[in-house]
Amino acid sequence: MTALDPDKEIPRHIAIIMDGNGRWAAARDLPRREGHRAGAESVEDVLRACGDLGVDYLTLYAFSSENWKRPESEIDALMGLLAHFLQEKTPTLMKNNIRLRVIGHLERLPERNRRQVRESIERTAANDGLTLVVALSYGSREEIVDAARALMRKAKAGVLDPEDLDGATFAEHLHTAGIPDPDLLVRTSGECRVSNFLLWQISYAEIVISEVLWPDFRREHLEAAIAEYQRRHRRFGGL
């Protein structure tokens, strides 16, 4: 297991693009849904690790707006896994003082999933430990357009002077309002792209690419990513 430097900070907010479920399943001659099922175990392990390490926010890219283009059978399997996770793991979130927040266009989800999401959010709302942010039916370009529309409506109504618009005000209209920007973005499976994920928010995040497929990703791999983060010098555009 990678040794973390106790004299250097743990990232306050870690965001993860969970990639590789399909390839993991294909390598084992299994249907893609089995890859997603195995990936759910990685979520549990990473959640525990973040809680132990003192991470404040963990954002997981669970289902993108583009994922609606996938075969109906795969979408049904993913929605079934989401329902199972919320039903079975919400008590665990409560036990571990984890607050759930969900970002994205939830109106596109089946009613059963929307109801379960709302219930889990409400049940965990008072928890003040790790905040788990799940991106569902989420796309960052859509999010930015949503923010722009909201600001345009305010300007049209005379509530906002366009000359007063700044980055902080814009960020308040994103789905992630109130959540600090990620310090560390991890993408699994070796792919080197951000896939329409938190485009505004990751402007100064450190990016670590892991070759490990998401269903095989465990605490040791998360700690390796954090160790890499600790070795870097964050300049935020300065020297």
Summary of the structure (lengths in Angstrom):
residues: 239
radius of gyration: 18.3
end to end distance: 32.7
largest distance: 59.2
contacts: 737
relative contact order: 0.20
helix: 49%
strand: 14%
